[in-house]
Amino acid sequence: MRLQTLATASLALFAGTVLAVGAPKGDIAAGKQRFEATPEGGQACASCHLEGGAKSIDGNMPLLAGQYADYLEKALKDYRSGARVNVLMNAQVSATDGANKLTDADIQNIAAYLASQPQAVEIYKSR
Amino acid sequence: MRRLLTALIGTALAFAMAPAHAAGNPENGKTLAYTCAGCHGIPEYRNAYPSYHVPKIAGQNEGYLVNALKAYKSGDRQHPTMTAQASSFSDQDIADIAAYLSAQKAK
């Protein structure tokens, strides 16, 4: 009986975790604003990642529209920490003077905004 | 002089923007990309830890896909599975995979 209660409780906890992870946490409107704003001494995200991430000025840059929010968050945080190396993005996300540095909330909001856009990229189905 | 400078800058830009990789063969890319679907083909599929979705890659920009795979290969990007995958590919394989995946456009 106790075991059953414990099992139910852990199942509920597990389900809660899954739901919490799946739910978008960011503020889409704030993310759009941050994405499009030109910070002092910096470049707006939107000046390279065009049309809400549906296009880019250069094929060497990724399309971001409709990408998973949690993946985008991971990418931005890795750029910020330097775990992911790209000269342009490292500078963009964590400008040395701090003016452009994205906060955790900025990252969450931008990711939520991009994920809310119509998909420019899709799940890969081998055909 | 000014015109020459403009022309020079234009040329430099053209070089900078040009994809720095060989043309990919999408047919071969399709064969090589078979393994990708094991993770990138499953809706809502997540990495075990830290838990986040495996990115959507179909229809992604070709040059970016090349950059991503090369970054895993060089260590500029870290992910155990992707490092292992990318390390097994030649530059031509990477070009082929990118040519194929980028053509799998969103409808």
gemmi code that builds the backbone of each chain (N, CA, C; Angstrom):
import gemmi

chains = {
    "A": [
        ("MET", (0.832, -1.205, 0.000), (0.000, 0.000, 0.000), (0.868, 1.257, 0.000)),
        ("ARG", (1.853, 1.288, 0.913), (2.754, 2.447, 0.951), (3.525, 2.547, -0.367)),
        ("LEU", (3.869, 1.378, -0.857), (4.631, 1.316, -2.095), (3.825, 1.919, -3.239)),
        ("GLN", (2.531, 1.612, -3.209), (1.657, 2.102, -4.261), (1.571, 3.644, -4.214)),
        ("THR", (1.428, 4.154, -2.983), (1.373, 5.606, -2.804), (2.653, 6.251, -3.323)),
        ("LEU", (3.742, 5.619, -2.960), (5.049, 6.129, -3.365), (5.162, 6.131, -4.887)),
        ("ALA", (4.686, 5.022, -5.481), (4.761, 4.893, -6.939), (3.917, 5.976, -7.604)),
        ("THR", (2.721, 6.196, -7.071), (1.835, 7.223, -7.632), (2.477, 8.599, -7.512)),
        ("ALA", (3.047, 8.837, -6.325), (3.681, 10.130, -6.087), (4.845, 10.359, -7.046)),
        ("SER", (5.671, 9.336, -7.258), (6.815, 9.534, -8.143), (6.367, 9.712, -9.586)),
        ("LEU", (5.285, 9.003, -9.936), (4.757, 9.133, -11.290), (4.260, 10.561, -11.517)),
        ("ALA", (3.557, 11.080, -10.522), (3.029, 12.444, -10.610), (4.168, 13.446, -10.724)),
        ("LEU", (5.194, 13.215, -9.931), (6.362, 14.098, -9.938), (7.030, 14.062, -11.302)),
        ("PHE", (7.150, 12.860, -11.847), (7.783, 12.673, -13.151), (6.979, 13.397, -14.228)),
        ("ALA", (5.659, 13.175, -14.217), (4.789, 13.811, -15.206), (4.892, 15.332, -15.091)),
        ("GLY", (4.936, 15.814, -13.856), (5.054, 17.246, -13.606), (6.320, 17.811, -14.211)),
        ("THR", (7.407, 17.070, -14.043), (8.694, 17.511, -14.585), (8.633, 17.592, -16.105)),
        ("VAL", (8.067, 16.542, -16.710), (7.975, 16.493, -18.174), (7.159, 17.676, -18.678)),
        ("LEU", (6.025, 17.935, -18.032), (5.168, 19.041, -18.446), (5.891, 20.378, -18.270)),
        ("ALA", (6.571, 20.505, -17.146), (7.267, 21.764, -16.855), (8.344, 22.031, -17.901)),
        ("VAL", (9.051, 20.978, -18.299), (10.113, 21.132, -19.281), (9.526, 21.489, -20.640)),
        ("GLY", (8.351, 20.904, -20.943), (7.751, 21.097, -22.257), (7.116, 22.463, -22.440)),
        ("ALA", (6.667, 23.061, -21.355), (5.953, 24.329, -21.474), (6.915, 25.464, -21.790)),
        ("PRO", (6.561, 26.316, -22.765), (7.425, 27.458, -23.047), (7.378, 28.443, -21.890)),
        ("LYS", (8.562, 28.878, -21.454), (8.627, 29.696, -20.243), (8.705, 31.183, -20.559)),
        ("GLY", (9.159, 31.500, -21.766), (9.447, 32.891, -22.087), (8.228, 33.712, -22.461)),
        ("ASP", (8.457, 35.013, -22.494), (7.440, 35.982, -22.863), (7.672, 36.334, -24.342)),
        ("ILE", (6.722, 35.907, -25.178), (6.902, 36.031, -26.627), (7.040, 37.501, -27.066)),
        ("ALA", (6.186, 38.364, -26.525), (6.214, 39.780, -26.925), (7.536, 40.444, -26.516)),
        ("ALA", (7.985, 40.133, -25.305), (9.259, 40.694, -24.841), (10.413, 40.142, -25.673)),
        ("GLY", (10.295, 38.892, -26.057), (11.334, 38.268, -26.884), (11.430, 38.919, -28.253)),
        ("LYS", (10.278, 39.208, -28.847), (10.231, 39.873, -30.156), (10.924, 41.238, -30.068)),
        ("GLN", (10.612, 41.946, -28.983), (11.185, 43.280, -28.790), (12.720, 43.214, -28.664)),
        ("ARG", (13.178, 42.266, -27.856), (14.624, 42.120, -27.636), (15.321, 41.682, -28.917)),
        ("PHE", (14.654, 40.821, -29.674), (15.200, 40.287, -30.922), (15.389, 41.397, -31.948)),
        ("GLU", (14.462, 42.346, -31.942), (14.477, 43.395, -32.961), (15.215, 44.661, -32.521)),
        ("ALA", (15.434, 44.803, -31.232), (16.060, 46.019, -30.719), (17.548, 46.059, -31.065)),
        ("THR", (18.033, 47.251, -31.384), (19.463, 47.423, -31.617), (20.093, 47.989, -30.350)),
        ("PRO", (20.853, 47.163, -29.649), (21.469, 47.657, -28.411), (22.613, 48.612, -28.750)),
        ("GLU", (22.894, 49.516, -27.836), (23.962, 50.489, -28.055), (25.281, 49.764, -28.310)),
        ("GLY", (25.917, 50.137, -29.401), (27.210, 49.531, -29.723), (27.108, 48.100, -30.233)),
        ("GLY", (25.897, 47.651, -30.528), (25.745, 46.278, -30.991), (24.827, 46.168, -32.189)),
        ("GLN", (24.575, 44.963, -32.581), (23.698, 44.678, -33.709), (22.453, 43.973, -33.187)),
        ("ALA", (21.323, 44.283, -33.814), (20.105, 43.549, -33.460), (20.200, 42.126, -33.995)),
        ("CYS", (19.615, 41.169, -33.268), (19.542, 39.784, -33.767), (18.919, 39.802, -35.158)),
        ("ALA", (17.862, 40.665, -35.265), (17.052, 40.706, -36.475), (17.797, 41.274, -37.676)),
        ("SER", (18.982, 41.875, -37.458), (19.691, 42.417, -38.606), (20.375, 41.314, -39.422)),
        ("CYS", (20.559, 40.150, -38.832), (21.074, 39.000, -39.597), (20.013, 37.912, -39.737)),
        ("HIS", (19.303, 37.638, -38.642), (18.247, 36.609, -38.663), (16.943, 37.305, -39.029)),
        ("LEU", (16.648, 37.327, -40.329), (15.560, 38.135, -40.864), (14.186, 37.486, -40.659)),
        ("GLU", (13.190, 38.341, -40.663), (11.784, 37.900, -40.640), (11.509, 36.889, -39.525)),
        ("GLY", (11.870, 37.269, -38.330), (11.612, 36.391, -37.189), (12.349, 35.069, -37.284)),
        ("GLY", (13.499, 35.090, -37.957), (14.307, 33.875, -38.070), (13.901, 32.970, -39.216)),
        ("ALA", (12.967, 33.447, -40.061), (12.539, 32.645, -41.211), (13.565, 32.691, -42.336)),
        ("LYS", (14.389, 33.745, -42.301), (15.441, 33.893, -43.310), (16.710, 34.364, -42.613)),
        ("SER", (17.812, 34.374, -43.372), (19.043, 34.935, -42.823), (19.789, 35.621, -43.942)),
        ("ILE", (20.688, 36.541, -43.561), (21.378, 37.295, -44.609), (22.422, 36.436, -45.301)),
        ("ASP", (22.699, 35.270, -44.773), (23.803, 34.462, -45.266), (23.478, 32.996, -44.932)),
        ("GLY", (23.719, 32.124, -45.898), (23.409, 30.706, -45.708), (24.265, 30.017, -44.663)),
        ("ASN", (25.297, 30.711, -44.196), (26.120, 30.118, -43.140), (25.494, 30.278, -41.762)),
        ("MET", (24.417, 31.062, -41.722), (23.710, 31.271, -40.456), (22.456, 30.404, -40.442)),
        ("PRO", (22.023, 30.021, -39.257), (20.859, 29.133, -39.196), (19.521, 29.861, -39.367)),
        ("LEU", (18.546, 29.122, -39.858), (17.152, 29.553, -39.788), (16.658, 29.180, -38.398)),
        ("LEU", (15.944, 30.093, -37.769), (15.571, 29.905, -36.365), (14.060, 29.806, -36.148)),
        ("ALA", (13.282, 30.243, -37.123), (11.832, 30.277, -36.946), (11.265, 28.874, -36.748)),
        ("GLY", (10.535, 28.691, -35.668), (9.881, 27.412, -35.402), (10.797, 26.357, -34.800)),
        ("GLN", (12.021, 26.751, -34.477), (12.936, 25.811, -33.811), (12.452, 25.615, -32.362)),
        ("TYR", (12.823, 24.517, -31.758), (12.431, 24.274, -30.365), (13.023, 25.341, -29.440)),
        ("ALA", (12.188, 25.856, -28.529), (12.624, 26.914, -27.616), (13.775, 26.444, -26.717)),
        ("ASP", (13.666, 25.234, -26.190), (14.708, 24.805, -25.241), (16.048, 24.580, -25.937)),
        ("TYR", (16.005, 24.182, -27.199), (17.255, 24.055, -27.955), (17.874, 25.439, -28.186)),
        ("LEU", (17.038, 26.413, -28.528), (17.536, 27.776, -28.760), (18.140, 28.356, -27.485)),
        ("GLU", (17.488, 28.069, -26.368), (18.025, 28.531, -25.077), (19.403, 27.939, -24.817)),
        ("LYS", (19.510, 26.655, -25.068), (20.786, 25.961, -24.855), (21.858, 26.579, -25.752)),
        ("ALA", (21.505, 26.831, -27.018), (22.475, 27.394, -27.956), (22.952, 28.769, -27.479)),
        ("LEU", (22.008, 29.623, -27.088), (22.373, 30.975, -26.664), (23.208, 30.955, -25.391)),
        ("LYS", (22.845, 30.080, -24.457), (23.615, 29.995, -23.213), (25.021, 29.459, -23.471)),
        ("ASP", (25.124, 28.525, -24.407), (26.451, 28.007, -24.757), (27.306, 29.058, -25.461)),
        ("TYR", (26.671, 29.891, -26.280), (27.413, 31.001, -26.891), (27.874, 31.968, -25.807)),
        ("ARG", (26.997, 32.217, -24.853), (27.307, 33.178, -23.795), (28.460, 32.686, -22.923)),
        ("SER", (28.454, 31.398, -22.624), (29.499, 30.853, -21.736), (30.790, 30.556, -22.493)),
        ("GLY", (30.679, 30.494, -23.825), (31.847, 30.129, -24.619), (31.950, 28.638, -24.878)),
        ("ALA", (31.005, 27.869, -24.353), (31.015, 26.421, -24.591), (30.818, 26.121, -26.075)),
        ("ARG", (30.110, 27.014, -26.740), (29.967, 26.897, -28.191), (30.696, 28.073, -28.812)),
        ("VAL", (31.574, 27.763, -29.751), (32.455, 28.788, -30.288), (31.980, 29.283, -31.647)),
        ("ASN", (31.672, 30.553, -31.721), (31.419, 31.241, -32.978), (31.703, 32.709, -32.710)),
        ("VAL", (32.703, 33.225, -33.380), (33.210, 34.560, -33.057), (32.080, 35.589, -33.027)),
        ("LEU", (31.244, 35.533, -34.057), (30.172, 36.516, -34.161), (29.157, 36.369, -33.038)),
        ("MET", (28.694, 35.147, -32.826), (27.654, 34.932, -31.823), (28.182, 35.097, -30.397)),
        ("ASN", (29.404, 34.698, -30.159), (29.981, 34.898, -28.823), (29.995, 36.388, -28.486)),
        ("ALA", (30.371, 37.202, -29.489), (30.425, 38.643, -29.277), (29.025, 39.224, -29.116)),
        ("GLN", (28.105, 38.745, -29.931), (26.742, 39.267, -29.895), (26.070, 39.039, -28.540)),
        ("VAL", (26.216, 37.829, -28.069), (25.469, 37.395, -26.893), (26.109, 37.894, -25.599)),
        ("SER", (27.415, 38.056, -25.614), (28.083, 38.491, -24.384), (29.146, 39.521, -24.697)),
        ("ALA", (28.700, 40.645, -25.276), (29.628, 41.730, -25.596), (30.473, 42.042, -24.366)),
        ("THR", (31.748, 42.235, -24.586), (32.667, 42.377, -23.461), (32.325, 43.568, -22.566)),
        ("ASP", (31.719, 44.600, -23.176), (31.367, 45.756, -22.352), (30.070, 45.531, -21.572)),
        ("GLY", (29.449, 44.416, -21.839), (28.255, 44.080, -21.073), (26.971, 44.683, -21.617)),
        ("ALA", (27.097, 45.603, -22.583), (25.905, 46.305, -23.074), (24.916, 45.363, -23.751)),
        ("ASN", (25.460, 44.388, -24.463), (24.600, 43.480, -25.222), (24.283, 42.199, -24.484)),
        ("LYS", (24.937, 42.000, -23.379), (24.873, 40.689, -22.743), (23.434, 40.277, -22.465)),
        ("LEU", (23.085, 39.113, -22.956), (21.722, 38.637, -22.766), (21.587, 38.042, -21.369)),
        ("THR", (20.517, 38.429, -20.686), (20.228, 37.819, -19.394), (19.519, 36.490, -19.635)),
        ("ASP", (19.365, 35.685, -18.592), (18.622, 34.431, -18.725), (17.203, 34.704, -19.205)),
        ("ALA", (16.611, 35.780, -18.684), (15.234, 36.118, -19.082), (15.192, 36.516, -20.558)),
        ("ASP", (16.160, 37.311, -21.023), (16.238, 37.671, -22.447), (16.274, 36.408, -23.305)),
        ("ILE", (17.125, 35.486, -22.900), (17.314, 34.249, -23.672), (16.015, 33.452, -23.727)),
        ("GLN", (15.368, 33.335, -22.580), (14.102, 32.601, -22.526), (13.047, 33.260, -23.419)),
        ("ASN", (12.994, 34.588, -23.369), (11.996, 35.319, -24.152), (12.262, 35.220, -25.651)),
        ("ILE", (13.515, 35.409, -26.026), (13.875, 35.312, -27.451), (13.565, 33.908, -27.976)),
        ("ALA", (13.913, 32.907, -27.189), (13.666, 31.523, -27.602), (12.171, 31.263, -27.766)),
        ("ALA", (11.380, 31.790, -26.844), (9.923, 31.594, -26.924), (9.366, 32.282, -28.163)),
        ("TYR", (9.889, 33.475, -28.452), (9.433, 34.218, -29.632), (9.746, 33.450, -30.914)),
        ("LEU", (10.988, 33.007, -31.059), (11.385, 32.303, -32.280), (10.612, 30.996, -32.443)),
        ("ALA", (10.435, 30.289, -31.338), (9.718, 29.008, -31.397), (8.258, 29.206, -31.796)),
        ("SER", (7.737, 30.396, -31.525), (6.324, 30.659, -31.830), (6.102, 31.003, -33.307)),
        ("GLN", (7.181, 31.205, -34.045), (7.075, 31.573, -35.465), (6.773, 30.338, -36.322)),
        ("PRO", (6.168, 30.562, -37.507), (5.939, 29.425, -38.409), (7.260, 28.718, -38.733)),
        ("GLN", (7.214, 27.408, -38.806), (8.425, 26.600, -38.963), (9.192, 26.882, -40.249)),
        ("ALA", (10.433, 27.301, -40.118), (11.332, 27.366, -41.275), (12.137, 26.072, -41.352)),
        ("VAL", (12.245, 25.403, -40.229), (12.939, 24.113, -40.159), (11.974, 23.083, -39.581)),
        ("GLU", (12.203, 21.845, -39.972), (11.275, 20.773, -39.599), (12.007, 19.587, -38.998)),
        ("ILE", (11.207, 18.727, -38.414), (11.730, 17.429, -37.998), (12.118, 16.664, -39.262)),
        ("TYR", (13.281, 16.028, -39.220), (13.761, 15.318, -40.401), (13.128, 13.934, -40.489)),
        ("LYS", (12.434, 13.706, -41.584), (11.870, 12.377, -41.842), (12.617, 11.779, -43.012)),
        ("SER", (13.270, 10.658, -42.793), (13.948, 10.048, -43.943), (12.887, 9.447, -44.852)),
        ("ARG", (13.064, 9.703, -46.143), (12.055, 9.233, -47.096), (12.672, 8.200, -48.005)),
    ],
    "B": [
        ("MET", (40.049, 56.258, -57.636), (40.590, 55.613, -56.434), (39.453, 55.079, -55.574)),
        ("ARG", (38.457, 55.952, -55.437), (37.322, 55.573, -54.618), (36.569, 54.394, -55.234)),
        ("ARG", (36.481, 54.466, -56.584), (35.774, 53.395, -57.282), (36.527, 52.074, -57.116)),
        ("LEU", (37.849, 52.183, -57.172), (38.689, 50.989, -57.015), (38.470, 50.375, -55.621)),
        ("LEU", (38.410, 51.264, -54.655), (38.231, 50.810, -53.276), (36.888, 50.084, -53.136)),
        ("THR", (35.851, 50.693, -53.720), (34.522, 50.078, -53.673), (34.552, 48.690, -54.305)),
        ("ALA", (35.237, 48.618, -55.461), (35.320, 47.340, -56.167), (36.054, 46.311, -55.316)),
        ("LEU", (37.116, 46.755, -54.660), (37.906, 45.852, -53.817), (37.073, 45.321, -52.648)),
        ("ILE", (36.352, 46.241, -52.036), (35.516, 45.843, -50.909), (34.443, 44.856, -51.375)),
        ("GLY", (33.884, 45.170, -52.535), (32.868, 44.280, -53.110), (33.411, 42.879, -53.323)),
        ("THR", (34.619, 42.818, -53.883), (35.233, 41.521, -54.143), (35.491, 40.774, -52.831)),
        ("ALA", (36.008, 41.518, -51.853), (36.310, 40.904, -50.558), (35.031, 40.344, -49.938)),
        ("LEU", (33.958, 41.119, -50.033), (32.682, 40.689, -49.475), (32.185, 39.429, -50.173)),
        ("ALA", (32.309, 39.438, -51.507), (31.855, 38.285, -52.282), (32.581, 37.027, -51.825)),
        ("PHE", (33.879, 37.175, -51.567), (34.654, 36.031, -51.094), (34.204, 35.603, -49.694)),
        ("ALA", (33.974, 36.597, -48.860), (33.590, 36.308, -47.482), (32.244, 35.587, -47.435)),
        ("MET", (31.348, 35.973, -48.327), (30.006, 35.402, -48.310), (29.948, 34.030, -48.999)),
        ("ALA", (30.907, 33.795, -49.899), (30.852, 32.545, -50.659), (30.976, 31.352, -49.726)),
        ("PRO", (30.143, 30.335, -49.943), (30.253, 29.155, -49.078), (31.640, 28.526, -49.219)),
        ("ALA", (32.286, 28.309, -48.089), (33.657, 27.829, -48.110), (33.710, 26.309, -48.123)),
        ("HIS", (32.823, 25.704, -48.887), (32.838, 24.244, -48.932), (32.538, 23.742, -50.333)),
        ("ALA", (32.929, 22.524, -50.567), (32.682, 21.912, -51.866), (31.184, 21.678, -52.034)),
        ("ALA", (30.755, 21.617, -53.298), (29.348, 21.360, -53.569), (28.978, 19.965, -53.086)),
        ("GLY", (27.839, 19.860, -52.450), (27.418, 18.578, -51.918), (26.585, 17.787, -52.910)),
        ("ASN", (26.619, 16.495, -52.761), (25.823, 15.598, -53.583), (24.656, 15.081, -52.743)),
        ("PRO", (23.444, 15.606, -53.014), (22.308, 15.247, -52.160), (21.944, 13.763, -52.198)),
        ("GLU", (22.249, 13.107, -53.311), (21.934, 11.669, -53.402), (22.736, 10.878, -52.374)),
        ("ASN", (24.034, 11.156, -52.341), (24.877, 10.496, -51.344), (24.502, 10.963, -49.939)),
        ("GLY", (24.119, 12.239, -49.850), (23.710, 12.795, -48.562), (22.520, 12.070, -47.983)),
        ("LYS", (21.617, 11.685, -48.839), (20.415, 10.978, -48.387), (20.796, 9.657, -47.714)),
        ("THR", (21.724, 8.948, -48.322), (22.188, 7.678, -47.750), (22.865, 7.918, -46.396)),
        ("LEU", (23.742, 8.925, -46.370), (24.471, 9.215, -45.135), (23.545, 9.713, -44.024)),
        ("ALA", (22.475, 10.394, -44.420), (21.583, 11.016, -43.432), (20.621, 10.011, -42.791)),
        ("TYR", (20.703, 8.774, -43.223), (19.810, 7.753, -42.673), (19.891, 7.716, -41.143)),
        ("THR", (21.090, 7.780, -40.629), (21.305, 7.715, -39.185), (20.717, 8.925, -38.455)),
        ("CYS", (20.724, 10.078, -39.113), (20.263, 11.318, -38.471), (18.828, 11.177, -37.958)),
        ("ALA", (18.013, 10.468, -38.763), (16.591, 10.352, -38.435), (16.359, 9.640, -37.107)),
        ("GLY", (17.340, 8.858, -36.662), (17.214, 8.142, -35.400), (16.953, 9.071, -34.224)),
        ("CYS", (17.462, 10.291, -34.288), (17.189, 11.290, -33.242), (16.433, 12.494, -33.808)),
        ("HIS", (16.886, 12.991, -34.956), (16.296, 14.219, -35.511), (14.958, 13.955, -36.193)),
        ("GLY", (14.588, 12.678, -36.306), (13.333, 12.346, -36.987), (12.202, 12.016, -36.042)),
        ("ILE", (12.456, 12.121, -34.754), (11.431, 11.762, -33.779), (10.855, 13.030, -33.155)),
        ("PRO", (9.556, 13.280, -33.394), (8.959, 14.482, -32.813), (9.152, 14.509, -31.299)),
        ("GLU", (9.510, 15.652, -30.771), (9.652, 15.865, -29.326), (10.809, 15.073, -28.709)),
        ("TYR", (11.688, 14.536, -29.532), (12.800, 13.764, -28.980), (13.755, 14.678, -28.220)),
        ("ARG", (14.197, 14.203, -27.055), (15.052, 15.017, -26.188), (16.372, 14.342, -25.899)),
        ("ASN", (17.358, 15.183, -25.627), (18.601, 14.692, -25.052), (18.307, 14.245, -23.628)),
        ("ALA", (19.031, 13.244, -23.169), (18.794, 12.745, -21.820), (19.199, 13.797, -20.788)),
        ("TYR", (20.399, 14.322, -20.900), (20.842, 15.321, -19.939), (21.886, 16.218, -20.555)),
        ("PRO", (21.789, 17.523, -20.446), (20.592, 18.211, -19.943), (19.425, 18.012, -20.912)),
        ("SER", (18.223, 18.086, -20.395), (17.071, 17.740, -21.209), (16.611, 18.916, -22.074)),
        ("TYR", (16.813, 18.793, -23.356), (16.278, 19.772, -24.307), (16.046, 19.050, -25.622)),
        ("HIS", (15.198, 19.634, -26.457), (14.867, 18.976, -27.710), (16.061, 18.893, -28.668)),
        ("VAL", (16.123, 17.775, -29.362), (17.048, 17.640, -30.478), (16.544, 18.580, -31.580)),
        ("PRO", (17.401, 19.449, -32.121), (16.893, 20.478, -33.040), (16.301, 19.931, -34.340)),
        ("LYS", (15.415, 20.743, -34.890), (14.854, 20.461, -36.211), (15.903, 20.860, -37.240)),
        ("ILE", (16.193, 19.970, -38.159), (17.270, 20.251, -39.113), (16.836, 20.186, -40.571)),
        ("ALA", (15.635, 19.672, -40.845), (15.194, 19.586, -42.246), (14.866, 20.983, -42.754)),
        ("GLY", (15.441, 21.343, -43.892), (15.209, 22.660, -44.471), (16.134, 23.732, -43.909)),
        ("GLN", (17.039, 23.331, -43.023), (18.010, 24.293, -42.459), (18.969, 24.743, -43.561)),
        ("ASN", (19.558, 25.913, -43.407), (20.507, 26.429, -44.402), (21.690, 25.482, -44.578)),
        ("GLU", (22.043, 25.271, -45.835), (23.117, 24.336, -46.170), (24.453, 24.725, -45.523)),
        ("GLY", (24.818, 25.999, -45.660), (26.103, 26.449, -45.117), (26.163, 26.283, -43.605)),
        ("TYR", (25.034, 26.544, -42.966), (24.982, 26.400, -41.512), (25.153, 24.942, -41.092)),
        ("LEU", (24.510, 24.030, -41.821), (24.640, 22.606, -41.490), (26.095, 22.157, -41.622)),
        ("VAL", (26.766, 22.663, -42.659), (28.193, 22.350, -42.823), (28.974, 22.881, -41.625)),
        ("ASN", (28.704, 24.147, -41.276), (29.408, 24.752, -40.133), (29.171, 23.962, -38.851)),
        ("ALA", (27.930, 23.559, -38.631), (27.584, 22.846, -37.399), (28.346, 21.523, -37.318)),
        ("LEU", (28.308, 20.755, -38.397), (28.976, 19.450, -38.375), (30.489, 19.607, -38.223)),
        ("LYS", (31.035, 20.623, -38.899), (32.484, 20.841, -38.769), (32.857, 21.312, -37.361)),
        ("ALA", (31.962, 22.090, -36.752), (32.229, 22.565, -35.386), (32.211, 21.393, -34.394)),
        ("TYR", (31.327, 20.433, -34.612), (31.328, 19.238, -33.751), (32.614, 18.465, -33.957)),
        ("LYS", (33.032, 18.392, -35.209), (34.242, 17.640, -35.536), (35.474, 18.293, -34.900)),
        ("SER", (35.519, 19.630, -34.918), (36.699, 20.340, -34.407), (36.659, 20.547, -32.898)),
        ("GLY", (35.467, 20.369, -32.303), (35.348, 20.598, -30.866), (34.838, 21.981, -30.504)),
        ("ASP", (34.572, 22.820, -31.527), (33.993, 24.138, -31.235), (32.579, 24.007, -30.679)),
        ("ARG", (31.946, 22.892, -30.991), (30.655, 22.546, -30.383), (30.800, 21.188, -29.757)),
        ("GLN", (30.200, 21.049, -28.588), (30.379, 19.810, -27.837), (29.057, 19.082, -27.665)),
        ("HIS", (29.031, 17.868, -28.106), (27.895, 16.970, -27.836), (28.387, 15.564, -28.132)),
        ("PRO", (28.337, 14.678, -27.150), (28.970, 13.360, -27.336), (28.519, 12.639, -28.607)),
        ("THR", (27.209, 12.547, -28.808), (26.719, 11.807, -29.980), (27.111, 12.518, -31.268)),
        ("MET", (26.923, 13.837, -31.292), (27.200, 14.573, -32.518), (28.699, 14.629, -32.829)),
        ("THR", (29.517, 14.686, -31.799), (30.963, 14.654, -32.030), (31.353, 13.327, -32.670)),
        ("ALA", (30.778, 12.244, -32.135), (31.075, 10.919, -32.678), (30.616, 10.810, -34.129)),
        ("GLN", (29.400, 11.299, -34.386), (28.872, 11.238, -35.754), (29.743, 12.048, -36.707)),
        ("ALA", (29.968, 13.308, -36.331), (30.674, 14.221, -37.238), (32.109, 13.757, -37.484)),
        ("SER", (32.715, 13.146, -36.470), (34.104, 12.698, -36.619), (34.235, 11.583, -37.643)),
        ("SER", (33.130, 10.882, -37.870), (33.197, 9.775, -38.827), (32.995, 10.261, -40.260)),
        ("PHE", (32.677, 11.544, -40.435), (32.410, 12.068, -41.776), (33.597, 12.838, -42.343)),
        ("SER", (33.829, 12.644, -43.630), (34.796, 13.481, -44.341), (34.133, 14.814, -44.674)),
        ("ASP", (34.931, 15.790, -45.122), (34.360, 17.076, -45.520), (33.356, 16.897, -46.654)),
        ("GLN", (33.652, 15.967, -47.549), (32.711, 15.721, -48.660), (31.404, 15.114, -48.121)),
        ("ASP", (31.515, 14.171, -47.182), (30.309, 13.588, -46.564), (29.457, 14.700, -45.960)),
        ("ILE", (30.109, 15.608, -45.241), (29.396, 16.709, -44.578), (28.693, 17.584, -45.615)),
        ("ALA", (29.399, 17.885, -46.704), (28.795, 18.684, -47.776), (27.579, 17.961, -48.363)),
        ("ASP", (27.688, 16.654, -48.519), (26.592, 15.863, -49.099), (25.372, 15.857, -48.172)),
        ("ILE", (25.618, 15.643, -46.885), (24.516, 15.612, -45.909), (23.816, 16.965, -45.866)),
        ("ALA", (24.621, 18.035, -45.864), (24.045, 19.384, -45.803), (23.228, 19.683, -47.054)),
        ("ALA", (23.721, 19.243, -48.204), (22.988, 19.476, -49.455), (21.639, 18.764, -49.409)),
        ("TYR", (21.639, 17.559, -48.874), (20.390, 16.797, -48.809), (19.422, 17.383, -47.775)),
        ("LEU", (19.878, 17.570, -46.560), (18.973, 18.024, -45.489), (18.400, 19.418, -45.769)),
        ("SER", (19.228, 20.294, -46.326), (18.753, 21.659, -46.586), (17.650, 21.666, -47.642)),
        ("ALA", (17.631, 20.645, -48.479), (16.611, 20.576, -49.539), (15.296, 19.970, -49.030)),
        ("GLN", (15.291, 19.463, -47.794), (14.056, 18.891, -47.223), (13.247, 20.029, -46.621)),
        ("LYS", (12.728, 20.873, -47.530), (12.112, 22.137, -47.124), (10.785, 21.956, -46.403)),
        ("ALA", (10.534, 22.915, -45.527), (9.224, 22.994, -44.889), (8.180, 23.248, -45.971)),
        ("LYS", (7.054, 22.580, -45.828), (6.017, 22.721, -46.850), (5.224, 24.011, -46.656)),
    ],
}
model = gemmi.Model(1)
for chain_id, residues in chains.items():
    chain = gemmi.Chain(chain_id)
    for i, (resn, *xyz) in enumerate(residues, 1):
        res = gemmi.Residue()
        res.name, res.seqid = resn, gemmi.SeqId(i, " ")
        for name, pos in zip(("N", "CA", "C"), xyz):
            atom = gemmi.Atom()
            atom.name, atom.element = name, gemmi.Element(name[0])
            atom.pos, atom.b_iso = gemmi.Position(*pos), 0.0
            res.add_atom(atom)
        chain.add_residue(res)
    model.add_chain(chain)
structure = gemmi.Structure()
structure.add_model(model)
structure.setup_entities()
